[in-house]
Amino acid sequence: MLAAQAAADCRGQQIVILDMRAVSDLFDFFVIASGTSRRQLMAMAEEIDRVLTEKTHAVRLGIEGEGDSRWILLDYGDIVVHLFDPETRAYYALEELWSDAAPVQFEPRSPAVPVGTAEDEDTIAEEEDALDEDVPDEDAYTPEEGEDTD
């Protein structure tokens, strides 16, 4: 499912898809994912919206939780996306509340590296090293051609 993959592409964690068709007439699927920060939740919401709009021409009917909320809800009619921080997800426990819904198997095409793991720290270090290569050493000043150095 595109919404779940978009969440994975933004390092979403614990991504679950629930088939709601047998338990609700209002929507077909829930996509539930967690993020570790408000910024990550917003990035996931923006990416999911972009992907669904571009690839399926889905029209978002509503969005809730854009401010300081720790739960963002994107409503596309048949698909409802819930993005939580871990504490809020545990508190509302949608998977338990909707336990009659059938889980849908989902494996991201390229698994996200969980934020805060050693592998994530290595990736961040590699990215920072690559950025540092483009920054000249402060002590290695070379005057421009024709520049007066006195």
Secondary structure, DSSP 4 states (H G I P E B T S, - for coil): -HHHHHHHHTT-EEEEEEE-TTT-SS-SEEEEEE-SSHHHHHHHHHHHHHHHHHHH-----EEE--SS-SEEEEE-SSEEEEEE-HHHHHHH-HHHHTTTSEEE----SSPPPPTTSHHHHHHHHHHHHHHHHTSPPTT---PPTT----
